[in-house]
Amino acid sequence: MNQPEIWGADIAAQYDTPGTGMFAPEVLGPTVDRLVELAAGGRALELAIGTGRVAVPLSEAGVSVAGIELSEPMLERLRTKADEATIPVVVGDMARVRAPGEFALVYLVFNTISNLLTQAEQVACFRNAARHLRPGGRFVIELWVPELRSLPPGRGATVWHDEPGYIGLDTYDVLNQQVVSHHFRFGEGTAASLGRSPHRYIWPAELDLMGQLAGFVLESRTADWDGSKFTADSRSHVSVYRLAGAGSD
């Protein structure tokens, strides 16, 4: 599986779920509010901007937003909501492609850095974020915490979410730090569908080291966009890194 195939036309067509799931107001509201605060009046760049789930409401909140996106079908969905003049987007790999200009904030949400399947690519993503930032600018990453504690010896899979009509299951290759997420969707009768996506999982401590290699220092880490305390039991985190330079230690 490669990323352009995963994020093709079929997934792009199913991605937006207005008012529910990732698009629910209780999810998007705190995300946008926190990003507005972190942008502090400056420009923001979203890596893997997708269909504009976050970028569109952030732009509507008054932040000048640009993006980088690998999937042209996802970008086509974004263009039904905002034109190039409103949210300019460069097509390409978020670890390498350069967007014009300088930014106060670069952000990467909903576990997307794990779509880069090697440590080298993930470090390159940090370095690319740094290239876009003004001194003292911030790089924000939202990421899940690997649930390896739920894997007993000899078992390579864990169910991380279940609800009526949906089961999310991850299969782990702990030797190579790889995981494949399996998304089972089903309704009435026996029909079901399966979607899969590969990831390289990252521990928070490793993420911090990647930041150091790119010239960042960790400014804060919370369990969510609302600012809840990050603990050993947190299933995800929002980590804010500041680029060395003016306004940083």
C-alpha positions in Angstrom: 0.0 0.0 0.0 1.3 3.4 -0.9 -0.1 6.8 0.2 -1.6 8.0 -3.1 -3.5 4.7 -3.4 -4.7 4.8 0.2 -6.0 8.4 -0.2 -7.6 8.0 -3.6 -10.9 9.0 -5.0 -13.0 6.4 -3.0 -11.6 7.5 0.4 -11.8 11.2 -0.5 -15.5 10.7 -1.4 -16.2 9.1 2.0 -13.9 11.3 4.1 -16.1 14.2 5.0 -18.8 13.5 7.7 -20.2 17.0 8.4 -21.3 17.4 12.0 -20.2 13.9 13.2 -16.9 12.0 13.9 -13.9 14.1 13.2 -16.1 16.9 12.0 -18.2 17.1 15.1 -18.3 20.6 16.7 -16.9 19.2 20.0 -13.9 17.9 18.1 -13.3 20.7 15.7 -14.1 23.6 18.0 -11.2 23.1 20.5 -8.8 22.2 17.7 -9.5 25.4 15.8 -9.5 27.6 19.0 -6.1 26.2 20.0 -4.6 26.7 16.6 -5.8 30.3 16.5 -4.1 30.9 19.8 -0.9 29.3 18.6 -0.8 31.2 15.3 -0.9 34.4 17.3 -2.0 36.5 14.4 0.5 35.0 12.0 0.2 32.7 8.9 -0.4 28.9 9.3 0.6 26.0 7.1 -1.2 22.6 7.4 0.8 19.6 6.3 -1.5 17.0 4.7 -4.3 19.5 4.5 -6.7 16.9 3.0 -10.3 18.0 2.4 -9.8 21.0 4.7 -11.5 19.6 7.8 -9.4 21.9 10.0 -8.1 24.5 7.4 -11.5 25.7 6.3 -12.8 26.6 9.8 -9.4 28.0 10.8 -9.4 30.3 7.8 -13.0 31.3 8.6 -11.7 32.2 12.1 -9.4 34.8 10.6 -6.1 32.9 10.2 -4.3 33.0 6.8 -3.9 29.3 6.0 -1.9 27.5 3.3 -1.4 23.8 2.8 0.6 20.9 1.4 -1.2 17.8 0.2 -0.2 14.6 -1.6 -3.6 13.4 -2.7 -5.2 15.2 -5.6 -8.6 13.6 -4.9 -8.5 15.0 -1.4 -7.5 18.4 -2.7 -10.4 18.3 -5.2 -12.8 18.0 -2.2 -11.1 20.9 -0.5 -11.6 23.0 -3.6 -15.4 22.6 -3.3 -15.1 24.5 0.0 -12.3 27.1 -0.6 -10.5 28.3 -3.7 -6.8 28.7 -4.3 -6.9 32.4 -3.5 -8.4 31.6 -0.1 -6.4 28.5 0.9 -3.4 28.0 -1.5 -2.1 24.4 -1.6 1.1 22.9 -3.0 0.7 19.3 -4.2 3.4 17.0 -3.0 5.1 15.1 -0.1 4.8 16.9 3.3 8.4 15.8 4.2 9.9 17.5 1.1 7.7 20.0 -0.7 8.2 23.7 0.0 5.2 26.1 0.2 5.9 29.8 -0.6 6.4 32.2 2.3 7.2 32.1 6.0 4.8 31.0 8.7 4.2 31.5 12.4 2.6 28.0 12.7 2.9 24.7 11.0 0.5 22.0 12.1 -0.1 18.3 11.4 -3.2 16.8 12.9 -5.0 13.4 13.4 -2.0 11.1 13.5 -0.8 12.0 10.0 2.9 12.0 10.7 2.6 8.3 11.2 1.6 7.9 7.5 5.4 8.4 6.8 6.6 4.9 7.1 10.3 5.4 8.1 12.0 7.2 10.8 14.1 9.1 8.2 10.9 10.4 6.5 9.5 11.5 9.9 12.7 13.4 10.8 12.6 15.0 7.3 9.0 16.1 8.0 10.2 17.9 11.2 13.0 19.6 9.2 10.6 20.6 6.4 8.4 22.2 9.1 11.4 24.1 10.4 12.2 25.4 6.9 8.8 27.0 6.7 8.8 28.7 10.1 10.0 32.1 11.2 12.4 32.1 14.2 10.3 31.2 17.3 7.6 29.7 15.2 5.7 26.6 16.4 5.1 23.1 15.0 2.1 21.3 16.4 1.5 17.5 16.1 -1.6 15.6 17.1 -0.7 11.9 17.5 -1.9 8.7 19.1 0.1 6.8 21.7 0.9 3.2 20.6 -1.3 0.8 22.7 1.4 -1.9 23.1 0.5 -2.4 26.8 -2.7 -3.9 25.6 -0.8 -6.6 23.6 -0.2 -9.7 25.7 2.8 -11.9 24.7 2.2 -13.7 21.5 -0.7 -11.5 20.3 -0.1 -9.1 17.4 -3.4 -7.2 17.2 -5.6 -5.0 19.4 -9.1 -3.6 18.9 -8.8 0.1 19.6 -12.4 1.2 18.9 -15.8 -0.4 18.4 -19.3 1.0 18.0 -22.4 -0.1 16.1 -21.4 -0.5 12.5 -17.7 -0.1 13.0 -14.7 -1.9 14.4 -11.1 -0.5 14.4 -8.3 -3.0 14.7 -4.6 -2.5 14.6 -2.0 -5.2 13.8 1.5 -4.6 15.1 5.0 -5.5 13.9 6.8 -4.5 17.0 10.2 -5.4 15.6 10.0 -2.8 12.9 7.7 -0.3 14.7 5.0 -0.7 12.1 1.2 -1.0 12.5 -1.6 -1.5 10.0 -5.0 0.0 10.9 -8.0 -2.0 9.7 -11.4 -0.3 9.5 -14.4 -2.7 9.3 -17.7 -1.1 8.5 -20.9 -3.1 8.3 -24.7 -2.6 8.4 -27.7 -4.8 8.0 -27.2 -8.4 6.8 -23.8 -9.9 6.1 -22.3 -7.2 3.9 -19.1 -5.5 5.2 -16.3 -3.3 3.9 -12.6 -3.1 4.9 -10.2 -0.2 4.6 -6.6 -0.5 5.7 -3.8 2.0 6.2 -0.1 1.4 7.2 1.7 3.6 9.8 5.0 3.9 11.6 4.1 4.5 15.3 6.2 6.9 17.3 6.6 7.2 21.1 6.5 10.7 22.5 10.1 10.5 23.6 11.2 9.6 20.1 9.1 12.4 18.7 10.9 14.9 21.0 14.2 13.7 19.7 13.1 14.2 16.1 12.2 17.7 17.1 15.7 18.3 18.6 17.3 17.1 15.4 15.4 19.8 13.5 16.1 22.6 15.9 12.9 22.5 18.0 12.3 22.4 21.7 9.1 20.9 23.3 7.0 23.8 24.6 4.0 21.8 25.8 2.2 18.5 25.6 -1.4 17.9 26.5 -3.7 14.9 26.2 -6.1 16.8 23.8 -6.9 20.1 22.2 -8.8 21.2 25.4 -5.5 21.1 27.3 -6.1 18.1 29.5 -3.1 16.9 31.3 -1.0 14.3 29.5 -0.5 11.2 31.7 0.8 7.6 31.3 -2.7 6.6 30.5 -3.4 9.1 27.8 -4.2 7.6 24.4 -3.2 10.6 22.4 -1.4 13.9 22.7 -1.1 17.3 21.2 2.6 18.4 21.2 3.7 21.9 20.6 7.3 22.5 19.5 9.0 25.9 19.2 11.8 26.6 16.7 15.0 28.0 18.2 15.3 31.7 17.7 13.5 34.9 18.6 11.0 34.3 21.4 12.3 30.9 22.3 14.7 29.7 25.1 
